[in-house]
């Protein structure tokens, strides 16, 4: 299989603190990965490296056949789609939904004087339809529900037809109905052979959509386990990562974890 992402000994330090410690990880074409772990495990820092937004203190990060430190990140970043809370905060609430998606073609977060061709307009329209928010195209982004915003954000992340799509806790802030709608949306994305390689960061087992194939389980700046999801997502591994005796169940394509009684 062709490697899309290869981290070797990746370490990130801030002063005397080690945020990531000697992480080794390989992601191949066609795979759909979950990154799971407790708060403070290093998930967001890991995603910043994979998104080419942060360089490791030591180790090697090879992303889409280019190595950080030896590549112009401004050429690499358009090949990587990302949906995250930090990016969502920069999206203008007065922008139309159509323009929120469309402006990703230029890597900007607000419509100004740039012009878009017919292909860009059509792609934005198609993506909104794919995520069932095309009827909201003329609404302002700030009037949407949290669940609708999440789907618009994912549509935006796909605007440049990326080779790698990163989703940083897309279920955060959603109620039960919104979460289930999002899980269904991501399951459709995961099961579409035309989708890019997916990396979905979460700390909730219940947010793992059907169709995801692999799991990276993090613990205290390192890796507890990594590999095919059915091999890694065990009670022993999860209990060690979260520091609590847990029971894991699987049924109907979904996973569930709860405290052992």
Secondary structure, DSSP 4 states (H G I P E B T S, - for coil): --EEEEEEEEEEEETTEEEEEEEEEEEETT-EEEEEE-TTSSHHHHHHHHTTSS--SEEEEEETTEETTSS-HHHHGGGEEEE-HHHHTTS-TTSBHHHHHHGGGGT-SS--S----HHHHHHHHHHHHHTT-GGGTTSBGGGS-HHHHHHHHHHHHTTT--SEEEEESTTTT--HHHHHHHHHHHHHHHT-TTS-EEEEEES-GGG--TT--EEEEEETTEEEEEEEHHHH--HHHHHHHHTS-EEEEEETTEEEEEE--
